[in-house]
Amino acid sequence: MKRFLLTTSAIVALSFMPAHMAMAQDAQTVVVGTDVDAGTLDPRLTRDTTASRTADLIYAGLVHITPALEPVPDLAESWENPDPQTFIFKLRPDLKFSDGSPLTADDVVFTYTTLIDPDFNAPARALYTPITTVEAVDPLTVKFTLSAPYAPLLSYLDVGIVPKALVEGGADLALNPVGAGPMKLVSWNRGSEITLEANANYWRGAPEIENVTIKIIGDNSARAQAFEAGDLDVIQSPLSPQDIERLKADDRFGNVITAGLGVNYLNFNTKDPLLADPKMRQAFAMLVDQETIVNDIYQGVDQVAHSIILPSSWAYSDTISQPTFNVEGAVALFNELGWTDSNGDGVLDKDGKDLAVTLATHSEDPNRVQTVEYMQAIFESAGVKATAQISDWPSFSTNYVQKSLHQIALLGWLNIVDPDRLMFAQLTTGGSTNWGGYSNPEVDTLLQDGRSTLDQAERVKDYQAAATILAQDLPYYIVSAQGYQMFYSKDIPVTVQATPRGNLRGLIGFTD
């Protein structure tokens, strides 16, 4: 099955290969290949990487996050923190949106007021709930008041500022974005490409690169072949391992290969009757062969994970460990829970019902497809009837996982700049991205405490305590810590700077 998947990808890829190499466009255009189309270009509502990376070009936030994950001034030229619950930002003078209209403190207040409004239902709302008020002190000064000290705040203030007047006038930023970032939208051919051009009104001036085209090529290997053929100037994670190795050896291309800020994980639907008991989730987790998945399917580009805290994080501890691969142990635990092979047919059953579960992921990433199909085989060898459900990204994400219709889903989180980013919205009771319905009051308290103290030593204790509980409760099973890879044409006429977040400003002439 693995060979069939790779061969299929290669056949699809050939359709992108011209007879000779050529630059993707002209010298002032950079063409970036990506795996999924953006769901929206309103920065307050982004859920996918293409949307967030495109929005980062079209919009600008109060701060910009550097490749070293440090917040630096963007629309705000400075800020002060007179007490642990107050931040005051001073905007740069004469800021403008790409349509030439002025950007003032009122736009900042509007952006964050909508973000924290429950009725607006921003996917990242949980990151901003400690904000109690946002006030315009004057046209260039914005005051944030917090309900408690909030350690990760600055890391989250890169969200794009939107124009209040346009939105209140009925403009749909999801389709027709207007921001104050280095680029502006020219056209968006849904499912095919997003075309951007330089924004001369950006406070740093227009970028060196005049045009950026983002092409959607869902198949990883097809995208790599299009890059090799010269149809793309830049590709980045997710990429298939065999393509990474080949591109690394090709001296026509520059590359950045480093630890990423993401995880691949199994999302257990804890509201599903079969998966409500943590011991059932533990048993299923013991059927996940991480070593084979990481080293064979992903060919070592990722790292086997042991807990929900990234190894690169200041909160990491190697003493926290989730269950490891143990088929016999899993079967014994199923037996303990009443699931036995009473019929002698090799399938576990209980009260006349076979043990059956659905494993789901999306079709655009062949590594995840292979992982689910390999897991399916292991599950069946342990007496579990496992069904693999593969669908396109919009169907899988929006219409399935986000509606909590899944049982066990393989997907990922990126942009984990702080432990809070991976845990709070996802794993607190009622969290905005808690699609698995997990609830544990002790974890709620620990995660709230972790974001509410400025003492990093105390934060370490809180997150490690939460991670220890989560390694047993297993609403998430972290399969791997992702690596990050970017390949680019050496003909791009600017100094290329990559960031493990995958954002694109370092491709257009702005470096940090």
C-alpha positions in Angstrom: 0.0 0.0 0.0 2.8 2.4 0.8 4.4 1.8 -2.6 1.0 2.5 -4.3 0.6 5.8 -2.5 4.1 7.0 -3.5 3.7 5.9 -7.1 0.3 7.7 -7.3 1.9 10.9 -6.0 4.7 10.7 -8.5 2.3 10.1 -11.4 0.3 13.2 -10.4 3.5 15.2 -10.1 4.5 14.5 -13.7 1.8 16.7 -14.9 3.6 19.7 -13.4 7.0 18.9 -15.1 7.9 20.9 -18.3 10.6 19.8 -20.6 13.2 22.2 -19.2 13.9 24.2 -16.1 12.7 27.8 -15.9 12.1 30.5 -13.3 8.6 30.3 -11.9 7.8 33.8 -13.0 9.9 37.0 -13.5 12.7 38.2 -11.1 10.3 40.3 -9.1 7.8 37.5 -8.5 8.1 34.7 -5.9 5.8 31.7 -6.4 5.2 29.7 -3.3 3.6 26.2 -3.3 1.3 25.2 -0.5 -0.9 22.2 0.4 -4.3 23.6 1.1 -6.3 26.7 0.1 -7.0 29.4 2.6 -10.3 29.1 4.3 -10.6 32.9 4.9 -8.4 36.0 4.6 -9.8 37.7 7.6 -6.9 37.4 10.1 -9.3 37.1 13.1 -10.9 33.9 11.7 -8.0 32.0 10.2 -7.8 28.2 11.0 -5.3 26.9 8.5 -1.7 27.5 7.7 -2.2 29.0 4.2 -4.7 31.5 5.6 -2.5 32.6 8.5 0.6 32.8 6.3 -1.2 34.8 3.6 -2.8 37.0 6.2 0.6 37.7 7.7 1.6 39.3 4.3 -1.6 41.2 3.8 -2.0 42.5 7.4 0.3 43.8 10.1 0.0 43.4 13.9 1.1 45.4 16.8 4.1 43.2 17.0 6.0 40.9 14.6 7.3 37.5 15.7 10.9 36.9 14.6 12.4 33.6 13.6 13.8 33.4 17.1 10.2 33.8 18.4 10.8 37.2 19.9 8.1 39.9 19.6 9.4 43.1 18.0 7.7 46.3 17.0 5.5 46.3 13.9 2.6 48.8 13.8 3.4 49.6 17.5 6.7 51.4 17.7 7.0 50.8 21.4 5.1 49.6 24.5 5.3 49.8 28.2 4.1 47.5 31.0 3.5 49.8 34.0 2.0 46.9 36.0 1.5 43.2 35.4 -2.1 43.7 34.2 -1.6 46.8 31.9 0.1 47.2 28.5 0.2 50.5 26.7 1.2 50.5 23.0 2.3 53.6 21.0 1.5 53.3 17.3 3.8 54.6 14.6 2.6 57.9 13.2 0.8 58.1 9.8 0.0 54.4 9.5 -2.2 53.5 6.5 -4.1 50.5 5.3 -3.4 49.4 1.7 -6.3 51.4 0.4 -4.8 54.6 1.8 -7.1 55.0 4.7 -5.6 55.9 8.1 -4.9 53.2 10.7 -5.5 54.5 14.2 -6.0 53.2 17.8 -9.7 52.8 17.0 -8.8 50.1 14.5 -6.7 48.3 17.1 -9.5 48.5 19.6 -12.0 47.2 17.1 -9.8 44.3 16.1 -9.3 43.0 19.7 -12.8 43.8 20.8 -14.2 41.5 18.1 -11.6 38.9 18.9 -12.7 38.6 22.5 -16.4 38.8 21.7 -17.9 35.3 22.2 -20.5 36.1 19.5 -17.8 36.7 16.9 -16.5 33.1 17.6 -12.9 33.7 16.6 -11.0 30.4 16.5 -8.2 31.8 18.6 -10.4 33.7 21.1 -9.0 31.7 24.0 -5.6 33.3 23.4 -7.2 36.7 24.2 -9.7 36.1 26.9 -7.5 37.5 29.7 -8.0 40.9 28.0 -10.8 42.7 29.8 -10.7 46.0 28.0 -8.9 47.7 25.1 -9.1 51.5 25.0 -7.9 54.2 22.6 -6.2 56.7 24.9 -5.6 58.9 21.8 -5.3 58.2 18.1 -1.8 56.7 18.6 -2.1 55.1 22.0 -3.8 51.9 22.9 -4.2 50.5 26.5 -4.8 46.9 27.2 -6.1 45.9 30.7 -5.9 42.3 31.7 -7.9 40.3 34.2 -4.6 38.8 35.5 -1.0 38.8 34.5 -0.7 37.0 31.2 2.8 35.7 30.3 2.2 34.7 26.6 0.4 38.0 25.6 3.1 39.6 23.5 3.6 36.4 21.5 -0.1 36.6 20.4 -0.3 40.2 19.5 0.9 39.7 15.9 -2.7 39.2 14.7 -3.5 41.5 11.8 -5.2 44.8 12.5 -8.4 45.3 10.5 -10.0 48.5 9.3 -13.0 49.3 11.5 -14.7 51.6 9.1 -14.7 49.1 6.2 -15.9 46.2 8.3 -18.7 48.3 9.9 -19.6 49.4 6.4 -20.2 45.8 5.3 -16.9 44.8 3.7 -16.2 41.1 3.7 -12.5 40.8 4.7 -12.7 37.0 4.3 -12.8 37.4 0.5 -11.6 41.0 0.0 -8.9 41.7 2.7 -7.6 45.1 3.3 -4.7 45.3 5.7 -1.6 47.3 6.5 1.0 44.6 5.8 3.7 44.5 3.1 1.4 43.0 0.4 -2.1 43.4 -0.8 -4.5 41.0 -2.6 -4.8 41.1 -6.4 -6.9 38.0 -7.0 -7.9 34.7 -5.4 -8.8 31.8 -7.7 -10.3 29.4 -5.1 -8.5 26.1 -5.0 -5.8 27.2 -7.4 -3.9 30.4 -6.4 -3.7 33.6 -4.4 -2.0 36.5 -6.1 -0.5 39.4 -4.1 1.4 42.6 -4.9 3.5 45.0 -3.0 1.8 47.5 -0.7 3.6 50.9 -0.9 1.6 52.0 2.2 3.3 49.6 4.5 5.2 51.5 7.2 8.5 50.0 6.2 7.8 50.8 2.5 7.1 48.4 -0.3 9.0 45.1 -0.2 11.8 44.3 -2.7 9.7 41.6 -4.2 6.8 43.1 -6.1 4.5 40.0 -6.4 3.8 36.8 -4.5 1.7 34.0 -6.0 0.7 31.2 -3.7 -0.2 28.1 -5.6 -2.3 25.3 -4.1 -1.0 21.9 -5.0 -2.4 19.4 -2.5 -0.2 16.4 -3.2 3.2 16.8 -1.4 5.2 15.0 -4.1 3.5 16.8 -6.9 4.4 20.1 -5.2 8.0 19.0 -4.9 8.1 18.0 -8.6 6.6 21.4 -9.6 9.4 23.1 -7.6 12.1 21.0 -9.3 10.6 21.8 -12.7 10.8 25.6 -12.0 7.1 26.2 -11.6 7.5 27.2 -8.0 10.3 29.2 -6.3 9.6 28.0 -2.7 8.1 25.0 -1.0 8.0 24.2 2.7 6.5 21.7 5.1 4.5 19.5 4.8 6.8 17.6 2.4 7.2 13.9 1.8 10.5 12.4 3.3 11.7 11.0 0.0 11.4 14.4 -1.6 13.2 16.1 1.2 16.2 13.8 0.8 16.3 14.3 -3.0 16.0 18.1 -2.7 18.6 18.3 0.0 21.1 16.8 -2.4 20.3 19.2 -5.3 22.7 22.1 -5.2 20.4 24.2 -7.4 18.4 24.9 -4.3 18.8 26.5 -0.9 17.3 24.9 2.1 16.5 25.4 5.7 15.9 22.2 7.8 15.4 22.6 11.5 13.1 21.7 14.4 9.6 22.9 13.9 6.9 24.4 16.1 4.4 21.7 15.5 3.1 18.3 16.4 1.3 15.4 14.6 -1.2 14.0 17.0 -4.2 11.8 17.5 -7.3 13.7 18.6 -9.5 11.4 20.7 -13.2 12.3 20.8 -13.7 11.9 24.6 -17.5 12.4 24.2 -17.7 9.3 22.0 -19.0 6.4 24.3 -16.3 4.1 23.1 -13.5 6.5 24.0 -14.9 8.2 27.2 -12.8 6.0 29.5 -9.2 7.1 29.6 -8.2 3.4 29.9 -9.7 2.8 26.4 -7.7 5.7 25.0 -4.6 4.3 26.7 -5.2 0.9 25.1 -5.6 2.5 21.6 -2.5 4.6 22.2 -0.5 1.5 22.9 -1.3 0.3 19.3 0.5 3.4 17.9 4.0 2.3 16.6 5.7 5.7 16.8 9.1 4.4 15.9 7.9 3.0 12.6 5.8 6.0 11.8 8.5 8.5 12.5 11.5 6.6 11.1 10.0 4.7 8.2 7.0 6.6 7.0 8.4 10.1 7.9 12.0 8.8 7.4 13.3 10.6 10.5 12.3 14.2 9.5 10.2 14.3 12.7 11.0 13.2 16.2 9.2 10.7 18.4 7.2 12.6 21.0 6.8 11.6 24.6 4.4 14.2 25.9 2.4 17.2 24.8 5.3 19.6 25.6 7.7 20.1 22.6 11.3 19.0 23.3 12.5 22.5 22.2 10.3 24.2 24.9 11.6 25.7 28.1 8.9 23.6 29.9 10.0 20.2 28.5 10.7 17.3 30.9 11.9 13.9 29.8 10.3 12.4 32.9 6.8 12.8 31.4 5.8 9.9 29.1 2.6 8.9 27.4 2.0 5.2 26.7 4.4 3.5 24.2 3.8 0.8 21.6 2.8 -2.5 23.2 0.3 -4.6 21.3 0.1 -7.3 24.1 -0.3 -4.7 26.7 -3.1 -3.0 24.7 -5.0 -6.3 24.3 -4.6 -7.0 28.0 -6.0 -3.6 28.8 -8.9 -4.2 26.4 -9.5 -7.5 28.1 -9.5 -5.8 31.5 -12.2 -3.5 30.2 -14.4 -6.4 29.1 -13.4 -6.6 25.5 -12.5 -10.3 24.7 -12.5 -12.6 21.8 -15.5 -14.5 23.0 -16.2 -16.0 19.5 -12.7 -17.1 18.7 -12.8 -15.1 15.4 -9.9 -12.8 16.2 -12.1 -9.8 16.9 -12.6 -8.4 20.4 -16.2 -8.1 21.5 -18.3 -7.0 24.5 -22.0 -7.6 25.1 -22.4 -9.0 21.6 -20.8 -6.0 19.9 -17.4 -6.0 18.1 -14.7 -3.5 19.0 -14.7 -1.1 16.1 -13.3 2.3 15.6 -12.8 4.8 12.8 -9.3 6.4 12.1 -9.5 9.6 10.0 -7.2 12.0 8.3 -7.0 14.2 5.2 -6.0 13.2 1.7 -3.6 16.1 1.0 -0.8 14.6 3.2 0.3 11.1 2.0 2.4 10.6 5.1 -0.7 11.0 7.3 -2.6 8.7 4.9 0.1 6.1 5.2 0.2 6.5 8.9 -3.5 5.9 9.3 -3.4 2.9 7.0 -0.5 1.4 9.0 -2.3 2.1 12.2 -5.4 0.4 10.7 -3.3 -2.8 10.1 -1.9 -2.8 13.7 -5.3 -2.2 15.2 -6.8 -5.1 13.2 -3.9 -7.4 14.3 -4.9 -6.6 17.9 -8.5 -7.6 17.3 -10.0 -4.2 16.6 -12.1 -3.6 13.5 -10.5 -0.4 12.3 -11.9 1.7 9.4 -9.7 4.3 7.6 -11.6 7.4 6.6 -9.7 9.7 4.2 -11.3 12.9 2.9 -10.1 16.3 1.6 -9.0 18.9 4.1 -12.2 21.1 4.1 -14.4 18.1 4.6 -12.1 16.5 7.2 -11.4 19.7 9.2 -14.5 21.9 9.0 -17.3 19.3 8.5 -15.9 16.5 10.6 -13.3 17.1 13.3 -14.5 20.7 14.1 -18.0 19.3 14.5 -16.7 16.6 16.8 -18.0 13.8 14.6 -14.7 11.9 14.7 -13.5 9.1 16.9 -9.7 9.1 16.4 -8.4 11.8 14.0 -4.8 12.3 12.9 -3.9 16.0 12.4 -1.4 18.6 13.6 -0.9 21.9 15.3 1.6 24.5 14.2 2.9 27.8 15.5 3.4 26.5 19.1 5.3 29.5 20.3 4.4 28.8 24.0 3.0 25.7 25.8 -0.3 27.7 26.2 -0.7 27.8 22.5 -1.1 24.0 22.3 -3.1 23.4 25.4 -5.4 26.1 26.6 -7.9 26.5 23.8 -7.6 22.9 22.9 -7.9 21.1 26.3 -9.7 23.4 28.8 -13.4 22.7 29.4 -15.3 24.4 26.6 -12.2 25.6 24.8 -12.8 27.1 21.4 -10.8 24.3 19.7 -11.5 21.5 22.1 -13.0 19.4 19.4 -12.6 16.2 21.4 -14.8 17.5 24.3 -12.1 16.9 27.0 -12.8 18.2 30.5 -10.7 17.9 33.6 -11.1 20.6 36.3 -7.5 20.0 37.6 -6.1 20.5 34.1 -8.3 23.6 33.7 -6.8 25.1 36.8 -3.2 24.3 35.9 -3.5 25.7 32.4 -5.2 28.9 33.8 -2.4 29.2 36.4 0.3 28.6 33.7 -0.9 31.6 31.6 -1.6 33.8 34.6 1.9 34.0 36.3 4.9 35.8 34.9 7.3 33.6 36.9 8.6 31.1 34.4 9.7 28.6 37.0 6.0 28.5 38.2 4.9 28.2 34.6 7.2 25.2 34.2 5.6 23.5 37.2 2.1 24.2 36.0 2.7 22.9 32.4 4.6 19.8 33.5 1.8 19.0 36.0 -0.8 19.4 33.3 1.3 17.4 30.8 1.6 14.5 33.3 -2.2 14.3 33.7 -2.7 14.6 29.9 -0.2 11.7 29.3 -2.6 9.5 31.3 -6.0 11.0 30.3 -4.9 11.1 26.6 -7.3 13.5 24.9 -4.4 13.9 22.6 -1.7 11.3 21.8 1.3 13.2 20.4 2.8 11.0 17.7 5.7 13.3 16.7 7.3 16.7 17.1 7.5 18.0 13.6 10.6 19.1 11.8 10.4 22.1 9.5 11.8 22.2 5.9 11.9 24.9 3.3 13.5 24.7 -0.1 13.9 27.8 -2.3 15.4 28.8 -5.7 18.8 30.4 -5.4 17.5 32.8 -8.1 15.3 34.7 -5.7 16.8 38.2 -5.7 16.6 38.8 -2.0 18.2 37.3 1.1 15.9 34.5 2.1 15.1 34.2 5.8 13.0 31.3 7.1 11.1 30.9 10.3 9.9 27.6 11.8 6.4 29.2 11.9 6.4 29.0 8.1 5.5 32.6 7.6 6.6 34.3 4.4 7.8 37.8 5.1 11.4 36.5 4.9 10.9 35.8 1.2 10.1 39.3 0.1 13.1 41.3 1.3 12.3 41.9 5.0 14.6 40.2 7.4 14.7 40.5 11.2 
